[in-house]
Amino acid sequence: MPRWLAKRSGSVSTPRNALFLGRDGRPLSKAGFDTMWQRFIRLAINEGAITEAQRFSPHDLKRKGVTDTRGTKATKQDAAGLSEGMMKVYDNSVPLVEPSAK
């Protein structure tokens, strides 16, 4: 058994850090995850939670998380584990500046 799998009771093994598991308790494949994600998004659209124009990918969740994290750029960078260059990609927050004197 690969080291990244952890034994569970019964015959099914799961990854130690798996976020998404199939009905059999095994991690979803890339294709399985993509299918699950598309079903989730279609359901959200059909239920009116989001519109077609608001469709988003799992990768967008990281960008949203980095942007919405409170604190300094250094705090955000540390929390996300990103390099300075990647912070420019992921952090879409608008910098706050003092108004100019009248």
N, C-alpha and C positions, 0 to 999 in steps of 0.2 A: 504494500500500500504506500502511495506517495506520502512524504512527510507533511505536505500541506493539508492532508485529510486527517480529521480527528475521529476516533472511534465513537460510535454511539451505541446505545443498546439496540440489539437486533443486528441485521446484516447491512444496514445502510450507513454509509460514511458521508460526512459533510465537511466542507472546508472550514477551517477555524474562523475565518473572517467573511464567510459568504453572506451577502445581503439578500440575494434572491434565489430561492430554491424552487424546484419543480415539485409536482405532486408526489414524486417518488423520494423527495428529500435530498436529491442531488442538485448541485449548482446548475443553473440554467446555462445553456450554451449561448454564444453570441447571438445566433439566429433566434433562439428561444427568448432571450431577453428582448431583442428587437421586436419580435411578434407581440410579446406581453406589453411592451411600451406603446406600440401602435394601438392595441386594443384599449389600453388605459386612456390614451389621448382621445380616441374616437368616442369613448364613453363620456369623457369630460365635455366634449363638444356637444354630443347628443343631449346631455343633461343640462346644458347651458352654463356650466361652470366656467368655460372659456369659449372664445369664438375661434373660428378657423384661422383668423389672422393672429391669434395669440398662441397658436401651436408652438410648443417648445420641445427641445431635446434634453436628454439627461445631462449632456455637457453644459447646457444653459443653466442648470441648477448650481454648478460650481461658480459660474460667473455671478449669478444672483447672490449666492452666499458671500462671496468675497466683497461684492459691492455693498451689501447691506450690513456687513460687520462694522460695528462701531469702533472707533478708536483711530489712532494714527496710522499712517501708511505702513510704518514698521510693525505695528501690532497686527494689522491685517495680513501682512506678508508672512509674519511668523506663524499666525494661526492657519494660514492656507498652505504653508510650506512651499512657497513659490519664490523663484529668483526675482530680482528687481525687474528684469526684462519681461518676465511673464506677468508681473503685476500690471504692466501697461496693457496687457491683453485682457486680463480678467477683471480689473477694477474699473468699473464704469461710473464711479461716483463723481459728482461735480465738486471740485474744490471750493471751499468756502473762503471768501476774501472779504476784507474790511472795505466798506464803501469809501470812495474817494471824498476828500473834503470839498465842501460846497464853496 
